């Protein structure tokens, strides 16, 4: 009986393994399908609004619904709402005239293939800037909608390269206004501005490359003309060899003369085109250089604001905002790569009594001195931040609790030497420090912080001016 039961158990275990294997395969296939779907979905949501915005011309019902659809795709609304908008769009297509505007000549389906290189170049440029404006619409507040609409209209009506610098200037003017006006997190603002600038630099680089390519075409053309002129000279020499072919010589001379005139005309035209290209190229390079200077200036201004917003005004240490961002980065590294780090929670002892007995000015000097004594003992990659009031937190990347305790003892002893004289009274300053290290099983940096906070509490219980590891 026992052997039969064991055999059945083994059979069931084999079936479970097979089912588990099938489940794993199906889950992997599901992940692939979901990833593919998400990629396609991102492509649709990125490019469809750009295409729709370029179609939504005029103020009829069709155009308005196109704009609604574009906004819906950008916001990622539900399938039901999208289906409702598509139904409205279909109805508008049947009811309204969505052909060319009055006075415009209707274009055939294949008219795009008959465009000149210049027109195709402008179309590519416009499409690139539609993408930039679309990105701005998705991230900026409603107060910028009017300006974005004006830029979109300007892009739509652009006809030649003379319109390009104007569009670029309008976009950057808007971005600079956004940098100046916004009160959002400067770290995110800076990243967003650099992303937009990167897109525009890509567009402008393509334009510069196209001018350089045009210049190489002219160089090739010059070489061709030089070779042709050589052949003409050679023909003239052959023509003079025999005087018995007078009629032939006359005919050849006439043809050579015609070729020369044609070449001269062509050279004159090419010189004019070259001059125009050089002017355009110089204008773009000048505008491009100015644009880069403006961006560098705006980026520097943004970085300076970022630094100010990351610092505590009283002590000069990093503030809570900067600490939150850094500790999240360290936690992410720990969860992904297992890179350990430690936290020191440092609390000034009897700080309330110092404020009450000697005043806040003396209390502030004590906090400043604590920072002054601590910073030289830290490594370049460590971070000291004022958490709140008289509490400070130190991040020690790549440090275990033993190393963190040694660092904490050095800091404690250095601060212990602080002594202020206030009206002949000596003010003693000490700190209690709690130490905690990231551990296997930690899912959030708050778990590490709480252990360090508890360690500080224990240090206070043990008489203050001490270090406790938790």
Buried (B, 14 or more C-beta within 10 A) or exposed (E): EEEEEEEEEEEEEEEEEEEEEEEEEEEEEEEEEEEEEEEEEEEEBBBBBBEBBBEBBEEBBBBBBBBBBBBBBBEEBEEEEBEBBEEBBEEBEEEBEBEEEEEEEEEEEEEEEEEEEEEEBBBBBBBBBBBBBBBBBEBBEEEBEEBBEEBBEBBEEBEEBEBBBEBBBBBBEBBBBBBEEBEEEBBEBBEBBBEBBEBBBEBBEEBEEBBEEBBEEBEEBEEEBEEBBEEBEEBEEEBEEEEEEEEEBEEBBEEBEEBEEEBEEEBEEBEEEBEEBEEBBEBBEEBBEEBEEBBEEBBEBBEEBBEEEBBBEEBEBBBBBBBEEBBEEBBEBBBEEEEBBBBBBBBBBBBEEBBEEBEEEBBEBBBBBBBBBBBEBBEEEBBBBBBEEBBBBBBBBBBEBEBBBEBBBBBBBBBBEBEBEBEEEEBEBBBBBBBBBBEEEBEEBEBBBBBBBBBBBBBBEEEBBBBBBB
